[in-house]
Amino acid sequence: MPVDVDLLRDLLLRLEGLQESPRATVIIATDDEADLLSADKAMILEGLEILQSLDYIEGPGAESDGLWLFRKLTRKGTEFVKAARDTLAWERIKRAHQRRSPAS
């Protein structure tokens, strides 16, 4: 299944707002995130796993019963969010991703 880059962007923007200072582990209920982002729970879990594997987010990760433990955006994640907030930059990022992705 192709990666939904818009969902990854939306997840990162959402996680940015959930970060706490000083750093603390935040419990993410994937059911709630799925409702907020109009996605299904499996897509949210996959998106979080992708973001963690790309080193965009930091935290212990998947927990039982649809919970995800999150601490913060990494430097890469923060840089991505800054670029993705700019509409023109985001469109360029999406086009670059589409060129690299194999055809479905």
C-alpha positions in Angstrom: 0.0 0.0 0.0 1.5 3.4 -0.9 2.4 5.8 1.8 -0.1 8.6 2.3 2.3 11.6 2.6 -0.5 13.9 3.5 -1.4 11.7 6.5 2.3 11.6 7.5 2.4 15.4 7.4 -0.9 15.7 9.3 0.4 13.3 12.0 3.7 15.3 12.4 1.8 18.5 12.7 -0.5 17.0 15.3 2.4 15.4 17.2 4.3 18.7 17.2 1.4 20.2 19.2 1.3 17.4 21.7 5.0 17.7 22.7 5.5 18.7 26.3 8.2 20.8 27.8 10.1 19.5 29.7 10.1 16.4 27.7 7.7 13.8 28.9 6.2 10.7 27.3 2.8 11.5 25.8 0.3 8.7 25.4 -1.3 8.7 21.9 -4.6 6.9 21.5 -4.6 5.8 17.9 -8.4 5.5 17.8 -8.7 9.2 18.8 -6.0 10.2 16.2 -7.8 8.2 13.5 -11.0 10.1 14.3 -9.3 13.5 14.3 -7.4 12.8 11.0 -10.3 10.9 9.3 -8.2 7.8 8.8 -8.4 4.3 10.1 -6.4 3.0 13.1 -4.2 0.8 11.0 -3.2 3.8 8.9 -2.3 5.8 12.0 -0.2 3.0 13.4 1.6 2.5 10.1 2.2 6.2 9.8 3.7 6.4 13.3 5.9 3.4 12.6 7.1 5.1 9.4 7.8 8.4 11.1 9.8 6.6 13.8 11.7 4.5 11.2 12.6 7.7 9.3 13.8 9.2 12.6 11.2 12.0 12.5 9.8 11.2 15.9 11.2 9.8 19.2 9.6 7.7 21.8 9.2 4.2 23.0 6.7 3.5 20.3 3.8 1.1 20.1 2.2 0.0 23.3 -0.6 -2.4 23.8 -4.3 -1.8 22.9 -3.7 0.9 20.3 -1.6 3.2 22.3 1.6 4.8 21.1 4.2 6.4 23.4 5.7 9.6 22.0 8.2 12.0 23.3 9.2 14.5 20.7 9.9 15.4 17.1 13.5 14.9 16.2 15.6 17.5 14.4 14.6 15.9 11.1 11.0 15.9 12.1 11.1 19.5 13.1 12.8 20.5 9.8 10.2 18.5 7.9 7.3 20.2 9.7 8.8 23.7 9.0 9.0 22.9 5.3 5.6 21.2 5.2 3.9 24.2 6.8 4.7 26.3 3.7 2.1 25.4 1.1 4.4 25.8 -1.9 7.2 23.8 -0.3 4.7 21.1 0.7 3.6 20.8 -3.0 7.2 20.4 -4.1 7.9 17.8 -1.4 4.8 15.8 -2.5 5.8 16.0 -6.2 9.3 14.8 -5.4 7.8 11.9 -3.4 5.5 10.9 -6.2 8.4 10.9 -8.7 10.3 8.5 -6.5 7.4 6.2 -5.7 6.7 3.3 -8.0 3.5 3.5 -9.9 0.5 1.7 -8.2 
